[in-house]
């Protein structure tokens, strides 16, 4: 008897089996790539998450501050900045849950600025005025108070990504709009304010950016001179009485405040303020150009009693602004805890000397 051994799998089944084996082989070979791609996507999601977290490490909170609604507090958990659009000012820069070094006139709490006022509304804080001040009279018709949109009108505020921008009205005399971008370092006690002037309307005029920071009565205030100052004494006296306890030594011009007004200027790139607890360092580099006030780009003003404060002021070069032009300056503010008892030793420590 002859046995015929037939293939147990029909022809169509053989093809199906071959296709199945091929599919399994391809899947095993492709699996590592699939896992790698999945891991890459997981990493991408993780990186995006980290980026989003770092982007928003600075929180911005809407508050009512000393009677002004819609004020903003920027915080990185270590320091915080108080911005008050209602009066167009950065009112405080402080360690969290501590007092701040900026001078605030608490008698003005909650009051609105008045552009028609003949007397200056001295709120305190940090703001921007155009230089030279000597030109205010011919441009605005009054030498004092400061131009209205720079000092006596509310600002509009924008918040994006942990950054606050203050936008002023267009000043009717200067035809300039001011933008101030306020931001905090994600971890360090450092605030940066970038001030931009935009020429929107009116005749061409020569203008510089001034930034005025009012601080409480200091133990001592310093100007840090460049290696070769353009001023033989290291400074020039601009107006009012001579400063109290003025000293020039080791590249530092320093003074204290008494009960009278004084103002000096220099070519310093760095200003320091300190009391017994805190130090504020303001850096704003001098660049080539023409400067007002005898060529100074940094000044210290001391206020008279009963307003016990000083002003650390920085200035940019003068620019002929025509409609459509923009100029910009950046100030970097560092807040530190006081360590050395002697103010001169503390200044050198802060400067890394």
Phi, psi and omega in degrees: 000133180259130177258132177258118180272105180271149174299122184295344181249123175301162184302318181292329178289324178300316179297321179296319180295317178299317179296322180295315179298318179297320180295317180296318179299316181295321181295318180296321180289326184277342186303313180303320179297319179297317179296319180297317180296320179297318179297320179298318179295321177299317178298318180298317179297319180296317179296318178298318179298315178298318180298318180294321178297312182295326181296327184248026174295334174270117179267152176233122183240134177274126184220167165261119186245115178050039177094355179260111177289164178059031170278164187230135175244119173267135181217138171251014180091340179252311178232164177218155181238134178254120180247129181240093180300331183301333178238009174065040185221153164268110191270338182202150175221112192210161169290146182302133179065024176230165175290156181251161182278340181294141177279131176236131179275095186293344175292344181259008184308129174076357182280149179268145176292149182234104182294343180269356183294142178272341177255150182287132173272099187271090182279331187098193177079203185239132181209178181237132174238148178281146173249158000278144178297333180297341181269354183301319183301312183285336181271317185256346184089002176210141180278341182198143001291178182296163179306140196297314184289339178280336191222336192231030176220149178291155176256158169269147180238143173237141178235129179206124176059037180079010179242140177247134175242127173263132181234121182275169166289165175283124181295130184293337181267318182272338185066029184241137171255139179253133172241133178232115180264118184248123181216153178249146167298148183295331185231327187271160179279060185232127175247139176240130175240120177255119183253128180236131171257132177243121178278111186260324185204171175089177183288158175299146177206152180270120188221148171233159179270123173249140176235124185245120180244116179268129182232156181298164179307118186271163164290321177196148176237147188229147163249131181260110187282150172290166181306324177232097180287145177285350182253125184306321179270355184092349182202169170229144175276124186265313179196170179069199184281161174298147180295155178279135175054046180287132178224143175232110181201143177054039178075014180238129169258124184222160183201169171236170180257137169243211187265017180233163178280145172207159176204127175233157179230162179203186176253032181291145172266345184224137175239145178233140171234141175209143165243198185288348187242324188231161171229135171244127176248129178241120178249128177207104191289139173283135176241168180298144177149182179268132181239148177281181174052058176063028176084017181270147175241359178216135179223156170236126177245138175247130181277154179272156175301148010271359181273097186273086179211167171233161174241125169260119190237136176238150184222143173265171180291157178284139179228140174282108184262126173247163181308128182098347180281154175225145170229157188212145174221150180234131174246135177246123184249126177242128180254129184228154171278138179292139180237313181272140180290320180282127183297327179290320176295323179293319178300316180293325177296314181297325181275357180073028181264000000 
